[in-house]
C-alpha cells in the first residue's frame, strides 16, 4: 500500500471483539474501537484534523497537555504552521519531551488543576485570550473544548465506521475529556437508530473524499434511508436492528487523576459537554483504571493507557448491575483511546510495584491512612496547621486566616520522597476548593503517621 500523506492513515481503525473469557458476561458481544492505532497514537488524531479546518495561513494555539497537542503539532508542522500549547496539566516528562521533539512551543502555567478553582484567573483559557489580544491575526485558536468540528468529525467518521462494522450498538461507553468523540458518536447513533415504530435501515449510497484545503481524511460515507426490501434485507453489516441505545460516561473519581479524563468539577470547563447525551455517570479511581489497563494489555494485547482501563472498569461495573438475560445478544462498544508508552512516569508514581525489583515495602510510597473531615467552625477549638493546597493566585485572592500556601503539586514532590515537611506534633488540616483532593492528601499524611484532617466542603470565595 502506498500513501501520499500520513493523514491518510487517520481513521478506519478496527473493532476488536473482546473474548467472553475476559469480560465474563455470557452472550454479550463486546468490542473495542482501537483508536490508539491512529498514526500519532490516539483518538485525538481525528479531533486534531477536524478542528484545524479553517486555520489556514495562521499559527495554531490550543490548551492541550497531551494527545491533542501531539496531533496538532504534527499536522500544523506538515502545513508549515507553528503551534503553541498553553497548559497547566503536563505532569509527565515523556509528554513534554515528545511535544518538544515534534517542535511544539509550550507555555507551561503553574500546576493547579488537581484543585480546580473557579476563582483562579491564571487559567489556560484566560492566558490564550490575552495572547490573542496582544497578537491580533497571528493565531487560530482551535479550542477543542467548544469547537463543533470536534464532535462533528467523530459523528462523520468514527461512528459511521462502527455502524458499518456491526450496526448501531446497544451500549456505548466512553471516558469524558473534551467530550468531542463521545458526543459526536452518540449523536450519530441517536440519529440513525430505529425506534419501535420505524421499519427502515441506513445503508451507503455514495462515497466522497473528505477534503480540507491541506489534508485528506480517507473516505466519508454519506448515508440515506430506504424501506427494507429484498435487495437490502441480507445486509446485516449496515442494518440497524436495535430499538434503543444506552450511553454511559466515565469520569475520574474526584480525588483521583487520570490523564485524559476529567472529574465532575472539571466538566464545567468543557463547553461541548451536555448531560442529555449520557444516560449514566460512573466515577472510576486511578487504581481501578490501572488494574483494568493491565487486563486489556495482558489478556487482549491492547497496549492502552489507564484512560481506557478506566472506561473498561466502569463498563463492567455498569453491566454487572444489569439482568444477565437482558445482555444476551447485545452489542457493546467502547473506545480504546490512546497508547501507554508516553505515560510510564505516571505508572511509576501510581503503581511502583510494576517496576520494583524488590518488595514494594522498601519504596517510599506512603501507605494510605483513614481520612477525617473537619468543619470550618471547629478550627477555633484547637491549634491546627492549616495547609492551603490551592494555587498561589487563589491563595492571594483570599484564604483562611492563619493558613499557609502549599499547592498540591508541591506536596506531591515531598510525597515522592516519602515524607511531608510538617511537624507531626501539630494536627494538620488540608484545604482545597471542594474538599475532595484534601481527603486524598489527608489519607496519605495519616499513612505517614500524621494526625490530619480534610476541611469539609473545601474553601473558595
N, C-alpha and C positions, 0 to 999 in steps of 0.2 A: 504494500500500500504506500503510495506517495502522496504527501500533502504539501500544500504551498504555504500554510500558516499554522502555527501551533494552536491558534484559536479553533481550527477545525477539529481538534481533539476534545473541545469542551462540550459536554453533554453526551447523550446516547450511552449513559452508564448502565451496567447490567443490574438486574434484580437477582439476588441470591436467596434461594429457598433455605431457610434455617431448618435443620433437621429436627424432627419431633423429639428425638432423643436428647436434644439440647434444651429446647424450651419446655418440654414436658407437658404440653396441652394436647390431649388426644383429638385428632381430627381437624386440627387448626392448620391452615396454611399461613406461615409467617415469612415475610420477605423483607430483606434489607436492600434498600436502594443505595448502591455503592458509589456515593458521590465523592468519596475520598480518592477515587481513581481518576478524577479530573486532573489535567496536566500539572496544575500548581498545588494539588493536594487536598482540595476541599470543595464543598457545595458553593462556597463563595466565588469560585471561578465564574459560575454563571451570573451571580449577582453583579460582579465587577463589570462583566461585559454589558449587562443591561443598564447599569447606572452611568456608564461612560457615554452613552448615546447623547449627543448634543454638546459634547465637551470640546469639539474641535477648535484648534488654534489657541486654547488656553491651557495653562498648567492646572494640575488637579490638586485639590485639598480635601481632606476627609479626616474624620476621627475614627481610627481603627487601630487595634493593638495586635492584629494577627493576620488571619486568613484573608480578609478583605483588603488589607493594606498590601499583603504579598501579591495578590492577583492584580490589584490596581497598579502597583509599582511596575510589574512586568508589562501589562498591557499599555500603560502610559509610555513606558520606555520604547516599546515597539512603534508607537505612534510619534515618537520624538517629543513627548511632553514630559515635564518634570512633575514629581509627585511629592507632596508634603503631607505627612500624617501628624495630627495633633492629638495626643492621648495621655491619659494618666493610668492606663491599665496594662502596660507592658511589664510583666512580672517575671518572664522567663528570658534569660540571657540568650538562649538559642534563637528566639523570635527576633530580638533586636539585631543579632548577628546576621540572620537571613535577610532582613529588610535592608541592612546596610550593604550587603553583598549585591542585592538587586539594584541598589542606587537610590533607595528611598531616603528623603530628608525627614528626620524625626524631630519633632518638638515635644520633649517629654515634660509633662507637668507634674507637680508634686502628687504622689500617690494619695488618693483619698477615697477611691471607690469602694473600699472594704466597708467604710462607714458612709454611705451616700448621704449627702446633706443638701437639702434644698436651699439653704442659706449661703452656700459657698459660691461666690461669683467666679472663682478661678476654675470654671468648668471648661472642657474642650470646646463646647459649642459657643460659649461666650468668647473664648480666645479666637476661634475661627472667624467669628463675626468681626472682631477687632482687626484681625489680619486683613480681611477682605475690604474693610472700610478704609484701611490705610494703603491698600494696593488695588485700587479700582481697575477692573478689566484685566487683571493678571490671572486670577484663579477661577476655576469652575468647581463649585462645591457639589460633589456627588451626593452627599447627605443620605447615606444608606438607611438612616432611621426614619425618613419621611418620604423618600423618593419613590413614587409609584412604579417606576421602572424596576424596582427591586422585586416586589411580588409578581409583576407582570411577566418577567422572563421565566419565572418558575411556573406560572399559570400556562404560558405558551409552550414550554419545553418539558420541564421535569414531570408535571402532572400528565401531559399527553403521552410521554414515554411509558409511564406506569400503566395508563389505561390501555395502550396498545399491547402491552405485555400480558396483563392479567385482568383487564377490565377495571371498573371502579371498585376499590376495596371496601370492606365493611368497616374497617377501623384504620385510622391513620394517626400515628404518633410522631411528635417532633419536639425537640428542645427549642426554647424560645430565646433568641438573641435579639436580632433586629426584627424578627417575626416575618421577614420577607418571604423566605422559602415556604414556610408552613402556611402563611396566609394565601399566597398565590396558588399553591397546590389545593388547598381546601376550597378556595373559590371555584376553581375549575371543577373539582369533584361535585360540589353542590350544584353547579350549573348544569352538569351533564348526567347526574344520576336520574334514574327512573323512579317516579313516585308510584304510589299504589294504583293510580288510575291511568297512568300513561303507559302505552304499549309501543314505544319507539326505541330506536337504537341510534348510536352515533358511529359513523364509520368514515374513513378518509375519503374525501372527494378529490382534492387536489393537493399537490405539494409545491411549495415555493421556497426558494432560498431566502433566508432572512439576512438582509444586509444592514449594516450601518455603514457610514462613509468610509470606515477603515477596517472593519472586521467582518468576518463571515462566521455565523454560527450554524454549522451543519445544515439541518433541514427543519423548517417549521411546517407542521401539518395543520392545514386549515380544515375545519370539520363542518359537517352538515347533518341534518336529521332526515330520517326516512322511516316509513312504516315497515315493520317486519314483513318480509316476503320470502319467496322461495330462493331468490338469488343470494340473500344475505343470512338466512337463518342458520347456516352452518359455519358462522364466523365467530367462534367463542372468544377469540383474542380481542375483538373490538366490541362485542356485545356487552351491555351493562344490565346485569340481572338483579342487582341489588336494589332493595327498597329503601335503604337508609344508610347513613354514614355517621359513624361516631369519630370525632376528632378530639384527641386528648393532648394537652400541652404539658411539657415537663419543665420545671424551673428548679433552680438551686435552693435548697433549704437556706433560710435566712442567714444562718451563721456559717455556711459553707462557701467555698469559692471554687467554681469550675469554669475555666476559661471558655467562653463561647455561649454560656447560659447565664441569664440574669435571674436575680431573685425578685420577690414580689414588689419590693420597694423600687427597684431599678426599672421595672416595666413602665413606670411613669415617664421615663426618659425616651421611650420609643414611640414616635408618632404614628407608626404603622400599626401598632398593636390595637386590636379591637376584640374584646372578650366574646362578642357574638359568634366568632368563628370557632370557638372551642367549647366542647361540652363539659370538660372537667379539667381541673388543675391538679397536678401531683408534684410535690416538692421532694427532691432527692438529695441526699447528702453526698459530699465528695467521696467519702469512703465507699459508699454503695456504688457510686459511679465507677470507681476504680475496680471494685470486685467484678462487676459485670463487663467492664472493658477486658479484663483478663479472660473471662469466659469466652467472649467473642473472638479474642485473639487466639487462644489456645485450643478451642473446640471447633471454631469455624474458619480460622485462618484470616479473619478480618482484622487488619492491622490498624485499628482505630484508636481514637483518643477517648478519655473519660466522658466527654460530651455525649458520645454515642452510647457508652456504658450506662450513663445516667438515664438516657431515653429507654434503653433496653430494660433497665431495672424498673423504671416507672411503668412501663408497658406490662411487664409480668405482674407487677403489683395490682394494676388495674384489672387485667384479665383474670387473675386468680380469684377475684371477687365476683365474677360473672358466673351464672349457672353453667356447668360444664356442657350440658346438652346444647345450650344456645350457641356454643362456639364451634360445633362440628360443621365442617364445610365452609367456614368463614375464612375470609382473606384479610390479613393484617399486613400493613406496610409501615416501616419506619426508615428514617434517613440515617445512613452511616456517613456522618458529616465530614470528618477530617482525619488526617493521619496522626500517629502517636509520636513520630520521631522528634518534632520540634518542641516537645514538652517534657523531655526526660528530667529536667531540673525540678519541675513540679512534682514528678513522681518520687524523686529523691527526697523532697521535703515531706510529701504526704504519705509515702509508703516506703520508707528507707529499707525495710527488710527485703524488698525486692533486689537490692543491690548489695546487702551486707554479706560479708563472708563469715562474720561472727554473729553471735546471738544479738538480737535487737536490744537486749537489756544493756549491752555495752555501748549503745549510742546515746546521744544527748537529747533524744526525743522525749519531751515531757509526758508523763502519764496524765490521763485526764481524771480530774477530781470531780466532786459534786459541786455544782454552782448554786449559789444562793442569791436571791434578789433582795434589794433594799429600797424602801421608799425615800423620796427626796426629803420628806418631813422628818425622817428618822436620823438624818445625818447630824443633827444638832445634839443628839443624845450621847454621842461618844466620839472620841478622836479617831478620825479616819484619814488616810491619804487618798485624796480624790485625783484620779488619773483620767484626764480628758483625751480620748483616743481620736477625736475628730481632727480635721485638717487644721493647720496653723491659722489659716484665714478665718475659719469658722470659730476658732477659739478667740481670735481678736475681736470678732463681731459681737461676741457675748459668751460668757461662761459662768459656771457656778463659782461663787466667791470662795477662794482658798484652793481651788483645783489647779493642777499643773498640766501643761500641754505636753502630751507624749503620743504622737499619732500612731495609729495601728501598725503602719509599715515599719516604724522604728522598733516597736515592741517585738515584731516578728524577727528582726535581726538578732535580738538578745535570746529569743526562744530557740533559735537555731543552735545556740551555744549551750542551751540547757539551763538558763537562769534568767532572772529579771533583776534590774538594777534598783531594787527597793528593799528596805529593811523588813525582815519578817516579824519584827516586834509590833508593827503597826498594821491594823487591818486595812486592806486596800478596797477601793470602790472604783470599778471601771465604768466609764461613761462613753456612750456613742449616741447617735441621733435617735435610734429607735429601740435600743435595749436588746439587740439580738447578737451583734458581734461582741458586745461586752459580756454576754453569757459565755461565749466560747473562750474569751480571754480569762474569765474567772475560773472556768473549769481547768484550764491549763495552769494557771497560777496555783490553784489549790492542789493540783497534782504535783507541783514543785515544793509543796509544804507551806505555802502562804495561807493566811486567812483572808479571803477576798469575797467581794460581792459584785453583782451587776446592778446598776441603777435601773430599776424597773421603769419601762416606758421610754428610757433614754432622755436626752436633753437636746432641745432645739428651740430656736427663737420663734 
